[in-house]
Amino acid sequence: MANRTDPAAKSIRGTNPQNLVEKILRSKIYQNTYWKEQCFGLTAETLVDKAMELEYLGGTYGGNRKPTPFMCLVMKMLQIQPEKEIVIEFIKNEDYKYVRVLGAFYLRLTGSDIDVYRYLEPLYNDYRKLRRKLPDGQFSLTHVDEVIDELLTKDYSCDVALPRIKKRWTLESNGALEPRRSALEEDFEEEEEKEENEQPADDGLEDGAYEKDYYRGRSPTRERDRDRRRDSHRHRDRDYDRDYDRDRGRGRDRDRDRDRDRYRMREEREYGREREGRERERRDRDRDRERGRRRSHSRSRSRSRDRRDRKRHARSSMSPSSRRHEDGGASREEPKKKKEKKEKKDDGTDHPDPEIAEANKLRAALGLKPLRP
């Protein structure tokens, strides 16, 4: 099948070389159009032509995480497993930078720790620009040495988990690797040689100047002037410290007064807020009391209105005879009341003079006529 690893390929780190890429990314690569059309039937010789056509590097991009052609070619190299010499030629190719990065990425996945450091560290001196496709589909600018540093120091690159490698200082302590030599080390050595050649002449001049300064400094007048200047500086420092302490004390008092005023203002605001709350509660109570009084007054008015309505309804529902009888009884009772009122007035008990009124009461009790004024 097109996705099957070459039967002659060796296992890498105890597993199938294609398993170095996660299963999800692997399945996306198998379903990609570039893999089906451009990577079908490629060999180690024809893969170079496809690598020369690369225009950017990257892992996956877009909402459905499409793999880039760079990742498809990495997967094809894992499938056919080219020889080590071909991979090293990819890395040493200086004409096509993406071919170099493709070989370095494949060697980082499949090579040993010593080979990774030996063949990738020289690429730190390659500062050519590269285009990198980001997960959101945009492009960013990077350089070859930055990609190599990512391969040597990071755990992930282009959405692929990189195999763990030993630290360089561990390999150096075991003697497996020599200490790394920088490309600028020769320039540093030349600069050090120039400095060493110029140093003897400078030492002679410095010794003569030191002797002159030494003998000149032993003059008693200069020492006295130096002591005087030192004392003046000391007094000036003492005055400065005293002024500083005074200003600091004033600033502390000012801060204390400010805090006291702020505290007093806060208390006044709180007291005013409490007083407003009490006044609001009192107004609410008065309003509730007035509302209850109005409600009771309206209730009593409604009761009296209902009572009148009932009487009117009962009167209207009575028969004419009973209504006449009631009116006749009322007409008979009215003369009696008038007569009683007249008798009360005739007995003289309501006289304005209290003595005459008292005497009229006695006479009324004996059945005599009241006294006339």
Salt bridges, closest charged atoms under 4 A:
ASP115 OD2 - LYS84 NZ 2.97
GLU121 OE1 - ARG168 NH1 2.89
ASP126 OD2 - ARG100 NH1 2.88
ASP126 OD2 - ARG128 NH2 2.95
GLU146 OE2 - HIS143 ND1 3.47
GLU150 OE1 - ARG132 NH1 2.87
ASP159 OD2 - ARG65 NH2 3.98
GLU172 OE2 - ARG168 NE 2.85
GLU185 OE2 - ARG181 NH1 3.69
ASP213 OD1 - ARG216 NH1 2.94
ASP225 OD1 - ARG228 NH1 3.00
ASP227 OD1 - ARG230 NH1 2.75
ASP231 OD1 - ARG234 NH1 2.68
ASP239 OD1 - ARG242 NH2 2.60
ASP243 OD1 - ARG246 NH1 2.95
ASP245 OD1 - ARG248 NH2 3.33
ASP253 OD1 - ARG256 NH1 2.81
ASP255 OD1 - ARG258 NH1 2.76
ASP257 OD1 - ARG260 NH1 2.85
ASP259 OD1 - ARG262 NH1 2.83
ASP261 OD1 - ARG264 NH1 2.98
ASP284 OD1 - ARG287 NH1 2.83
ASP286 OD1 - ARG289 NH1 2.96
ASP288 OD1 - ARG291 NH1 2.95
GLU290 OE1 - ARG293 NH1 2.46
GLU290 OE2 - ARG294 NE 3.47
ASP309 OD1 - ARG312 NH1 2.99
ASP327 OD1 - ARG315 NH2 3.45
